[in-house]
Amino acid sequence: MELALALLKAFVVGGLICVIGQLLIDYTHLTNGKILVIFLVAGAILQAFGLYEYLIKFAGAGASVPISGFGYALVKGAVESVKEMGPIGAFVGGLKATAIGISTAIVFGYAVALIFKPRTKEM
Amino acid sequence: MKSQQKDYAQISKSNYKSYVFETSPKSSHWKNMIWAFLIGGLICVVGQLLIALFIKLGLDKEMSSTLASSVLVALAAITTGIGIYDRLGRFAGAGSTIPITGFSNAIVAPAIEFRSEGLIYGIGAKMFTVAGPVIVNGVSVAVIIALLTALFGG
């Protein structure tokens, strides 16, 4: 029952974040790259004030899976290591907290690109 | 149609944007939003299931969340390779770009496309056409925010 509620929250919040992205795409015609950067920076800035944390606690993966959760993780990691090791920590914690995700993307990306041939885009 | 073309008989810098806007096919905003909601929500549900699994395996909440995202990244890389993810993206729109799986797709898709240009300047460089700007901006903003919180005591 607890799991069902967690799944429902993740579905609704994650879905709504994507709807905001869809509205941006439809009404501003921004490219995907720009949308990703906007959401990432938005998550980072919200976490600068400690706000994204609340969304994570409420929605779990609904907030951590969208790219804004990546911005949140960068800021949270950087701020935490500032507390541990002083100002130099600002240059450490962000990438440390997100290292698993980035490394996975690079290694799997490399492997997949070596295995699969480009396909002609069917319309 | 004819009159429309006449309006844009001379395409210049100033009217190009509105020309593209008016002539590109319109898709229903409502339909786009519903698909984005459903697919984006479902990807997050898979993430939540993975978190629950990792917690059950004895990992703490934060590590479970990080690992769940990484598994999604790996899954997206593979489904991009098979060609499923891009097919999903055609109707899911932001529902497939905003989740971390979209980030993974943005790394893998150009890597596959440019592999004929070699391992170094093909795959190695093109992987970061979208991921590069994301990481550069993300890390820069995070460092600045962390330094500011250090200055003002957070």
Chai-1 contact restraints between the chains, C-beta under 6 A:
chainA,res_idxA,chainB,res_idxB,connection_type,confidence,min_distance_angstrom,max_distance_angstrom,comment,restraint_id
A,L3,B,A52,contact,1.0,0.0,6.0,A-B,restraint_1
A,A6,B,Q48,contact,1.0,0.0,6.0,A-B,restraint_2
A,L7,B,V45,contact,1.0,0.0,6.0,A-B,restraint_3
A,L7,B,Q48,contact,1.0,0.0,6.0,A-B,restraint_4
A,A10,B,C44,contact,1.0,0.0,6.0,A-B,restraint_5
A,A10,B,V45,contact,1.0,0.0,6.0,A-B,restraint_6
A,A10,B,Q48,contact,1.0,0.0,6.0,A-B,restraint_7
A,F11,B,G41,contact,1.0,0.0,6.0,A-B,restraint_8
A,F11,B,V45,contact,1.0,0.0,6.0,A-B,restraint_9
A,G14,B,G40,contact,1.0,0.0,6.0,A-B,restraint_10
A,G14,B,G41,contact,1.0,0.0,6.0,A-B,restraint_11
A,G14,B,C44,contact,1.0,0.0,6.0,A-B,restraint_12
A,G15,B,F37,contact,1.0,0.0,6.0,A-B,restraint_13
A,G15,B,G40,contact,1.0,0.0,6.0,A-B,restraint_14
A,G15,B,G41,contact,1.0,0.0,6.0,A-B,restraint_15
A,C18,B,A36,contact,1.0,0.0,6.0,A-B,restraint_16
A,C18,B,G40,contact,1.0,0.0,6.0,A-B,restraint_17
A,C18,B,A94,contact,1.0,0.0,6.0,A-B,restraint_18
A,C18,B,G95,contact,1.0,0.0,6.0,A-B,restraint_19
A,C18,B,I98,contact,1.0,0.0,6.0,A-B,restraint_20
A,V19,B,M33,contact,1.0,0.0,6.0,A-B,restraint_21
A,V19,B,A36,contact,1.0,0.0,6.0,A-B,restraint_22
A,V19,B,F37,contact,1.0,0.0,6.0,A-B,restraint_23
A,G21,B,A94,contact,1.0,0.0,6.0,A-B,restraint_24
A,G21,B,I98,contact,1.0,0.0,6.0,A-B,restraint_25
A,Q22,B,N32,contact,1.0,0.0,6.0,A-B,restraint_26
A,Q22,B,M33,contact,1.0,0.0,6.0,A-B,restraint_27
A,Q22,B,A36,contact,1.0,0.0,6.0,A-B,restraint_28
A,Q22,B,G93,contact,1.0,0.0,6.0,A-B,restraint_29
A,Q22,B,A94,contact,1.0,0.0,6.0,A-B,restraint_30
A,I25,B,A94,contact,1.0,0.0,6.0,A-B,restraint_31
A,D26,B,H29,contact,1.0,0.0,6.0,A-B,restraint_32
A,D26,B,N32,contact,1.0,0.0,6.0,A-B,restraint_33
A,N32,B,T97,contact,1.0,0.0,6.0,A-B,restraint_34
A,G33,B,V130,contact,1.0,0.0,6.0,A-B,restraint_35
A,G33,B,P133,contact,1.0,0.0,6.0,A-B,restraint_36
A,L36,B,V134,contact,1.0,0.0,6.0,A-B,restraint_37
A,V37,B,P133,contact,1.0,0.0,6.0,A-B,restraint_38
A,V37,B,V134,contact,1.0,0.0,6.0,A-B,restraint_39
A,V37,B,N137,contact,1.0,0.0,6.0,A-B,restraint_40
A,L40,B,V134,contact,1.0,0.0,6.0,A-B,restraint_41
A,L40,B,G138,contact,1.0,0.0,6.0,A-B,restraint_42
A,V41,B,V141,contact,1.0,0.0,6.0,A-B,restraint_43
A,A44,B,V141,contact,1.0,0.0,6.0,A-B,restraint_44
A,A44,B,A142,contact,1.0,0.0,6.0,A-B,restraint_45
A,A48,B,I145,contact,1.0,0.0,6.0,A-B,restraint_46
A,G60,B,Q48,contact,1.0,0.0,6.0,A-B,restraint_47
A,A61,B,C44,contact,1.0,0.0,6.0,A-B,restraint_48
A,A61,B,G47,contact,1.0,0.0,6.0,A-B,restraint_49
A,A61,B,Q48,contact,1.0,0.0,6.0,A-B,restraint_50
A,A61,B,I51,contact,1.0,0.0,6.0,A-B,restraint_51
A,G62,B,C44,contact,1.0,0.0,6.0,A-B,restraint_52
A,S64,B,S65,contact,1.0,0.0,6.0,A-B,restraint_53
A,V65,B,C44,contact,1.0,0.0,6.0,A-B,restraint_54
A,V65,B,G47,contact,1.0,0.0,6.0,A-B,restraint_55
A,V65,B,P99,contact,1.0,0.0,6.0,A-B,restraint_56
A,V65,B,I100,contact,1.0,0.0,6.0,A-B,restraint_57
A,P66,B,I98,contact,1.0,0.0,6.0,A-B,restraint_58
A,P66,B,P99,contact,1.0,0.0,6.0,A-B,restraint_59
A,I67,B,I98,contact,1.0,0.0,6.0,A-B,restraint_60
A,I67,B,F103,contact,1.0,0.0,6.0,A-B,restraint_61
A,G71,B,G138,contact,1.0,0.0,6.0,A-B,restraint_62
A,L74,B,G138,contact,1.0,0.0,6.0,A-B,restraint_63
A,L74,B,A142,contact,1.0,0.0,6.0,A-B,restraint_64
A,V75,B,A142,contact,1.0,0.0,6.0,A-B,restraint_65
A,V75,B,I145,contact,1.0,0.0,6.0,A-B,restraint_66
A,A78,B,A142,contact,1.0,0.0,6.0,A-B,restraint_67
A,A78,B,A146,contact,1.0,0.0,6.0,A-B,restraint_68
A,V79,B,A146,contact,1.0,0.0,6.0,A-B,restraint_69
A,V79,B,T149,contact,1.0,0.0,6.0,A-B,restraint_70
A,V82,B,A146,contact,1.0,0.0,6.0,A-B,restraint_71
A,V82,B,A150,contact,1.0,0.0,6.0,A-B,restraint_72
A,P87,B,A150,contact,1.0,0.0,6.0,A-B,restraint_73
A,A90,B,V143,contact,1.0,0.0,6.0,A-B,restraint_74
A,A90,B,A146,contact,1.0,0.0,6.0,A-B,restraint_75
A,A90,B,L147,contact,1.0,0.0,6.0,A-B,restraint_76
A,F91,B,V143,contact,1.0,0.0,6.0,A-B,restraint_77
A,G94,B,V139,contact,1.0,0.0,6.0,A-B,restraint_78
A,G94,B,A142,contact,1.0,0.0,6.0,A-B,restraint_79
A,I100,B,T66,contact,1.0,0.0,6.0,A-B,restraint_80
A,I100,B,S70,contact,1.0,0.0,6.0,A-B,restraint_81
A,G101,B,S69,contact,1.0,0.0,6.0,A-B,restraint_82
A,G101,B,S70,contact,1.0,0.0,6.0,A-B,restraint_83
A,G101,B,V73,contact,1.0,0.0,6.0,A-B,restraint_84
A,T104,B,S70,contact,1.0,0.0,6.0,A-B,restraint_85
A,T104,B,V73,contact,1.0,0.0,6.0,A-B,restraint_86
A,T104,B,A74,contact,1.0,0.0,6.0,A-B,restraint_87
A,A105,B,V73,contact,1.0,0.0,6.0,A-B,restraint_88
A,A105,B,S104,contact,1.0,0.0,6.0,A-B,restraint_89
A,A105,B,I107,contact,1.0,0.0,6.0,A-B,restraint_90
A,F108,B,A74,contact,1.0,0.0,6.0,A-B,restraint_91
A,F108,B,A77,contact,1.0,0.0,6.0,A-B,restraint_92
A,G109,B,A77,contact,1.0,0.0,6.0,A-B,restraint_93
A,G109,B,I107,contact,1.0,0.0,6.0,A-B,restraint_94
A,G109,B,V108,contact,1.0,0.0,6.0,A-B,restraint_95
A,G109,B,A111,contact,1.0,0.0,6.0,A-B,restraint_96
A,G109,B,M127,contact,1.0,0.0,6.0,A-B,restraint_97
A,V112,B,A77,contact,1.0,0.0,6.0,A-B,restraint_98
A,V112,B,G81,contact,1.0,0.0,6.0,A-B,restraint_99
A,V112,B,V108,contact,1.0,0.0,6.0,A-B,restraint_100
A,A113,B,A111,contact,1.0,0.0,6.0,A-B,restraint_101
A,A113,B,I112,contact,1.0,0.0,6.0,A-B,restraint_102
A,A113,B,R115,contact,1.0,0.0,6.0,A-B,restraint_103
A,A113,B,I123,contact,1.0,0.0,6.0,A-B,restraint_104
A,F116,B,G81,contact,1.0,0.0,6.0,A-B,restraint_105
A,F116,B,I112,contact,1.0,0.0,6.0,A-B,restraint_106
A,P118,B,I112,contact,1.0,0.0,6.0,A-B,restraint_107
A,P118,B,E113,contact,1.0,0.0,6.0,A-B,restraint_108
A,R119,B,G83,contact,1.0,0.0,6.0,A-B,restraint_109
